[in-house]
Amino acid sequence: MSENICGNKKDKNLLMFLSAALNSNLANYYFFHISANLGVERDKVHLVELGLLPFPLPEDTSNPSHSHKIIEQVAEQMNELKALIEKNYMAQEKGTKDAMQDIEPLVYDYYGISEREQMLIEDTVKIFKPSMMPSSANNKVRTIESPTPNERMDYVKLLCNILNAWAKRSKFRVNGKVEYSSVLGEAIVTLWKSSEVESVRQIKTSDDLQVALKNIQQALPGRMGRFRYHRNLKVFDGDKLYILKPLTLRHWAKTAAINDADEIAATILSSGRDS
């Protein structure tokens, strides 16, 4: 004897939202840290581990009304995606990718993930996780790739924005620029105080600065066996701060900007410098 099992629209929408949450970057980040295989062996999450993802019902959140609206929005986008795939199966991959770009912010909103937490999640999923688990020996490792000009600019902008947010009572604004040498694989980020916000600049190093960078490059690295470690160097000179950074993406990620801002602020506070 067969039996039809179906739920109401509310349950259906909730299950569609759960499906979207399980396929989100948030879930990817979470399982990367708690699963037995993902991140250390192979790209696999066990069924019992899927059940460990926290999933508060809308009534259990701080704003049930808002949570219900998010679920309805996600369900609507999932239904639109389903209709698209039924109409053109070949559009499944692109359609799913486009839909998840719209759904990701809603999942973050539902779980109350802050902007800084989102940066950590995105960097982990898009940069650090693929670098730890390259799919083949020929694939490039994201963390050691050279950052693009936009990625360097985004790092400086975020670094300045964080420092300015922390010092919002100050009459000064922190501004920055990047001077880089593709030949040496090094760059210097310069931060300074100004009465106004200035646009972030990015230029190639001069000949004199390139010579200085080469000397610093030879003096800084430490060695341990066959491994060579490049350390970040931060130097205060009056109202300016110079940061030496290798041209590898892990030093220019958003999480790197957050960590550098924290270190700079801690140094300023512990040294008694004024803002």
C-alpha positions in Angstrom: 0.0 0.0 0.0 1.4 3.3 -1.0 1.1 6.5 1.0 1.4 10.1 -0.1 3.4 12.2 2.3 3.3 15.9 1.9 3.7 19.0 4.1 2.2 22.4 4.1 3.8 25.4 2.3 5.4 26.6 5.5 7.3 23.3 6.0 8.2 23.2 2.3 9.7 26.7 2.4 11.7 25.8 5.6 13.1 22.7 3.9 14.1 24.7 0.9 15.9 27.2 3.1 17.7 24.3 4.9 18.8 23.0 1.5 20.2 26.4 0.6 21.9 26.7 4.0 23.6 23.3 3.6 25.0 24.5 0.2 26.1 27.9 1.5 29.6 29.2 2.2 28.6 29.3 5.9 28.0 25.5 5.9 31.2 25.0 3.9 33.2 26.9 6.5 31.6 25.1 9.3 32.1 21.6 7.9 35.7 22.5 7.0 36.4 22.9 10.7 34.3 20.0 12.2 34.3 17.2 9.7 36.6 14.2 10.0 37.7 14.3 6.3 37.1 17.7 4.8 40.2 19.8 5.0 42.6 17.0 6.0 41.9 14.1 3.6 39.2 14.5 0.9 36.3 16.7 0.0 33.7 14.6 1.9 31.3 15.2 4.8 29.6 12.3 6.5 25.8 12.2 6.8 26.0 12.3 10.6 28.2 15.4 10.4 25.6 17.2 8.3 23.2 17.0 11.2 25.7 19.0 13.4 25.0 22.2 11.5 23.1 24.5 13.9 19.7 25.2 12.4 17.5 27.4 14.7 13.9 27.6 13.7 12.5 31.0 12.9 10.7 31.1 16.3 14.0 30.5 18.1 15.8 33.5 16.5 16.0 37.0 17.9 13.6 38.3 15.3 11.1 35.6 14.2 9.2 37.9 11.8 12.3 38.8 10.0 13.5 35.2 9.9 10.2 34.1 8.3 10.6 36.8 5.6 14.1 35.5 4.8 12.9 31.9 4.5 10.1 33.1 2.1 12.7 35.0 0.0 15.0 32.1 -0.3 12.1 29.7 -1.1 10.9 32.1 -3.9 14.4 32.1 -5.4 14.7 28.3 -5.1 11.3 28.0 -7.0 12.6 30.3 -9.7 15.7 28.3 -10.0 13.7 25.0 -10.2 11.5 26.5 -13.0 14.7 27.6 -14.9 16.2 24.2 -14.7 13.0 22.5 -15.8 12.9 24.8 -18.8 16.5 24.4 -19.7 18.6 21.7 -17.9 21.8 23.1 -19.4 21.3 26.2 -17.4 21.5 24.3 -14.1 25.2 25.0 -13.2 25.1 28.8 -14.0 21.6 29.2 -12.7 22.5 27.6 -9.4 25.7 29.7 -9.0 23.8 32.9 -9.7 21.0 31.9 -7.3 23.4 31.2 -4.5 25.1 34.6 -4.9 21.7 36.1 -4.1 20.9 33.6 -1.3 24.3 33.7 0.5 23.6 37.2 2.1 20.2 36.0 3.2 21.7 32.9 4.9 24.2 35.2 6.7 21.4 37.5 7.7 19.3 34.6 9.1 22.3 33.4 11.2 23.3 36.9 12.3 26.7 36.7 10.8 28.5 40.1 11.0 30.4 41.7 8.1 33.8 40.8 9.6 32.7 37.2 10.2 31.6 37.0 6.6 35.1 38.1 5.5 36.6 35.3 7.5 34.2 32.8 6.0 34.7 34.0 2.4 38.5 34.0 2.7 38.5 30.5 4.2 36.2 29.0 1.6 37.7 30.8 -1.5 41.4 31.1 -0.6 42.5 28.9 2.3 40.5 25.8 1.9 41.3 25.3 -1.8 45.0 26.0 -1.0 45.0 23.2 1.6 43.1 20.8 -0.7 44.3 21.4 -4.3 42.5 19.1 -6.7 45.6 18.2 -8.6 49.4 18.7 -8.5 49.1 21.1 -11.4 46.6 23.4 -9.8 47.9 26.7 -8.5 47.8 27.3 -4.7 45.7 30.3 -4.0 47.6 31.5 -0.9 50.9 31.9 -2.7 49.5 33.4 -5.9 50.4 37.0 -6.6 47.5 39.3 -5.6 45.9 41.3 -8.3 46.0 45.1 -8.3 42.4 45.2 -7.1 43.1 42.8 -4.3 46.0 45.0 -3.1 43.8 48.1 -3.3 41.0 46.3 -1.4 43.5 45.3 1.4 44.6 48.9 1.9 41.1 50.3 1.8 39.8 47.8 4.3 42.8 48.4 6.6 42.3 52.1 6.5 38.5 51.8 7.0 39.0 49.6 10.1 41.5 51.9 11.7 39.4 55.0 10.9 36.3 53.3 12.4 38.2 52.6 15.6 39.5 56.1 15.8 36.3 57.8 14.7 36.6 60.4 17.5 39.9 61.6 16.1 40.2 64.6 13.9 42.6 62.7 11.6 41.9 60.1 9.0 44.3 57.2 8.1 45.2 57.0 4.4 47.4 54.6 2.5 49.2 53.7 -0.7 51.0 50.7 -2.1 54.4 50.6 -3.8 55.2 47.2 -5.3 58.0 45.4 -7.1 56.9 42.5 -9.2 60.5 41.5 -9.8 61.3 41.1 -6.1 57.8 39.9 -5.1 57.6 42.5 -2.3 55.5 45.6 -1.6 55.5 48.4 0.9 52.2 49.7 2.3 52.5 53.3 3.6 49.9 54.6 6.1 49.7 58.2 7.2 47.4 60.6 9.1 45.6 63.4 7.3 42.8 65.8 8.0 40.8 64.4 5.0 40.2 61.0 3.4 42.4 60.5 0.3 42.1 58.0 -2.5 44.3 54.9 -2.2 47.2 55.0 -4.6 49.2 52.1 -6.1 52.6 52.6 -7.9 55.6 50.7 -8.9 58.7 51.1 -6.7 61.4 53.5 -7.7 64.9 52.2 -8.4 66.2 53.4 -5.1 63.3 51.8 -3.2 63.8 48.6 -5.1 67.4 48.4 -4.0 66.3 49.0 -0.4 63.7 46.3 -0.7 66.2 43.8 -2.0 68.5 44.5 1.0 65.6 44.1 3.4 64.4 41.0 1.6 67.8 39.4 2.1 68.0 40.4 5.8 64.6 39.4 7.0 63.9 35.8 6.0 64.6 33.1 8.5 65.5 29.5 7.5 64.6 26.2 9.0 65.9 23.3 6.9 64.7 23.7 3.4 61.9 26.1 4.4 62.3 29.9 4.2 60.0 32.2 6.2 59.2 35.8 5.1 58.2 37.9 8.1 56.1 41.1 7.9 57.9 44.2 8.9 56.2 47.2 10.4 58.1 50.4 11.0 56.8 53.7 12.5 58.5 56.9 11.3 56.8 60.0 12.7 53.2 60.1 11.5 53.8 57.3 9.0 53.8 53.6 9.2 55.6 51.4 6.6 54.5 47.7 6.2 56.6 45.4 4.2 54.5 42.6 2.6 55.4 39.7 0.3 53.3 39.7 -2.9 51.5 36.5 -2.0 47.7 36.5 -1.7 47.5 35.3 1.9 49.1 38.6 3.0 46.5 40.6 1.1 43.3 38.8 2.0 40.6 40.6 3.9 41.4 38.6 7.1 45.0 39.8 6.7 43.8 43.4 6.7 41.7 42.7 9.9 44.6 41.1 11.7 47.1 43.8 10.6 44.7 46.5 11.8 44.4 44.7 15.2 48.2 44.5 15.5 48.7 48.1 14.5 46.0 49.3 17.0 47.6 47.2 19.8 51.0 48.6 19.1 49.8 52.2 19.1 47.9 51.7 22.4 50.8 49.8 24.1 53.3 52.4 23.0 51.3 55.4 24.2 51.1 57.0 20.8 48.3 59.5 20.2 45.8 59.0 17.5 
